[in-house]
């Protein structure tokens, strides 16, 4: 495999061995990268599949390829989900989505809390940011992006361990000491102003496990990335 070959995303990767790149990807290949007939490209569908292909038609805005090798990448196991209150700055939120995609994560759930600084987020921009990071990091699994949910509705869809990171007083364990290796988990990170006491109570009623990320006071996006990396290290994934 030519590891230096540009990588593109193609949803219908498995449909045929002769494929057309999507318009945006085709324009990037032809007009920005100046690719030509016979050049090698890598294609992924973000679902673990990878194809090595050669350009067979190179127009100004159109690019066709012929697949000559197919590979696959195993998903992240155990699955790791991050539930997070979106931060106010989209630059900071974009940075987080980029880094999460690079280190690998199964699913991202924006959760709207009482103190959330941002109460909506454009899914198309979030997915585009993750797709760009996926290509740059040469991974094959795009994180599953879920539409934002309220804090109350979040608990209606949980069926696995939820580790609830907060800064309020009360009994907590370090995340690194309570995540059971080899089991899927969800990490819940709140807004800059933390969760409310009422939200803490609701989390406890839903059997969430209160955790601390250490003595330092971290920004929301820093706490989220640290938590995910901690779980990966415990599972031997980094």
N, C-alpha and C positions, 0 to 999 in steps of 0.2 A: 504494500500500500504506500502510495506517495503521500507522506505526512505533510508535505508542503503544498499540496493541492488545495485550492480554495474550496470552501464548503458552503453548500446551499441547502435550503429547506424546501422539501417537496412533499406535500401531504399524501399524494397518491403514488408513493414510491414503489409499491408492490404490484401495481396494475400491469406493467409492461416492462420490457427491456429497452424500449425506445421511448424516451420521455421528453416533454417540453418543459423547460424551466418556467415557473410563474413569471408574469410580466416584470415585476419589480426585480426579481432575482436575475432574469435574463438581461435587463438593462444594466444592472450592476456588473454582470460578467462581461458584457460587450463594451459598454461605454466607459466604465470606471477601471476595470481590471484589464481591458483591452485583450481579452482572451480570443483565441483563434481556433480554427478547425484543427482537430487532433490533440488539443490540450486536454489534460486530465482534470476532472473535478470529483469532489466527494459530495454525496447527497444523503441527507437524513430526513426522516419524517418526524423526528422528535418522539418516537415511540419505540426506540431501541434499535431501529433498523438503519443500516448504512450501506450505501452502494458506491462503488468506484465506477466511474463512467468516462467516456471520451466524447468530446464535442464533435458532432457530425454535421451540424449546420450552424453557422455563425452569422446572423444578420445584424442589422443595427440595433434592433430592439427585440430580437427573437433568438433563442438558443435551444437547439435540440441536442440530446445526448444519447449514447448507446451504453447500456450497463454491461460490464464484463466481469464484475465480481460483487458478491453480496456478503455482508457480514452482519453480526448482531451484537448488541451490548446488553448485559444483564441489568435489570432495574436495581435501584437501591434497595437492599434488603438488610435489615428490616426497614419498612417504610417509615419515613420521618415527615411529619406534617408541622408546618409553622402557622399558627393563628396569631395575627398581629393587628393592633390598632394602627391604621395608616398614619404616617407622620405628615405634618403640615407641608413640608417642603417636598415637592415632587422630585427635585434633584436628589435629595437624600433617600427618598423611597426608591427611585430608579437605581441608585447605587446599591441599595440592599438587594433588590431583585437580581441585579447583575451578579453580585457576589454569591447569592444563594444558588443561582444557576451554575456558577463555576464550581462551587464545592459540592453541589449535588443535593437536591431535596425532592421529595415525592410530591408534596402538595402545599400550596399557600392559600390561606383563607384570611382575607381582610375582615376584621371584626370591629364593628362600630360600638364604642363604649360611651358612657355618659360624658367622659372628659376627652373624647377623641378630638384632635385638632383638625382632622380632615374627615368629612362624613361621606365622601364619595371618591371614587377613583376610576379613571377611564381604563376599562379592561383592554381595549385595543392597544393603548400605549404600553400597558404593563406587559402584555404578551409580546409586543414588538421588542421591548427591552430584553426580555428573557431569550427571545429567538436570537438576537444579536450576540448575547453572551454565550448561548449554546454553540454557535458557530465558532466564536473566538476560542472557547475552551475545548473545542473538539469533542464534546459530549454528544450522546445520541438520545438522551431522555430529557424532554422539556418538562419542567415542573407543571403539574396540573394546577390551573388557576381557577379558583372558585369566586363567584360573584360575592360582593360584600354582604355580610349578614349582621343582624343585631346581636348584641351580647346574649340576650335571652334565647334567640333562635339558634345560636351556635350550639347550645347544650342539647338541643333536640336531635342533633345529628351525630353525636359522639358515641362511639362504642369501643373505645380503647383508652389506655392510660393518658390522662391529660395532666401535664406538669405546668402548674400555674405560678408564674414568676411575678412576685409583687414586693413592694417595699414597706408594707405596713407591719406593725408589731404583731407578734404571734409566732407559733411554732412553725419552723421551716427547716428543710434539709438542703444541703448543697445539691444542686442538680447532678453534679458528677458522682454523688454518693447514693443516689436513689433510682437512677434509670436502670432498669434491668436489661443487660446486654442481650441482643438477639430478639427483642420484642418490638413491635411497632409502637410508636408513641406520637403524641401531639404536644407541642410546646406552645403555651399561650403567653404572649408578651403584650403588656398594656401600653397606654399612651404616656407621654412625658409627665403628666400629672398623676400617674398611677391609676389604679382602679379605685372605685368607691367602696366604702365598707359594705354597702348593699350588694355590690358585684362580688366581693369576696365571699359573702355569705351564700350567694347563689352558687358560686363555684364549689364551695365546700358541700353544699347540699347535693351537688352532682358528683361527689366523690373525687373531685380534683385533688391533686397532690401539691400542696404549697411548697415552692422551692425558692432558693436564693441562688444568685449567680456570683456571689462574693461580696466583699465589703465595698468595692468601688461603686460609685453612682454612674451608670452608663446611659447614654442616649438610647432611645428605643431601637434604632437600627443596629447599634453596636451590640446591645444586649441580645437581639435576635440572632445575629451572626455568631456571637460567642456561644450561645446555647446550642445552635445546630452543630457547630464544630465540636463542641463537647460531646454530644451524642455520637457523632461520627467516630471520634477518638475512642470512646468506650466500646464501639462496635468494630473497631479495627478497620475503619473505612478511609482513614487518612494516614 
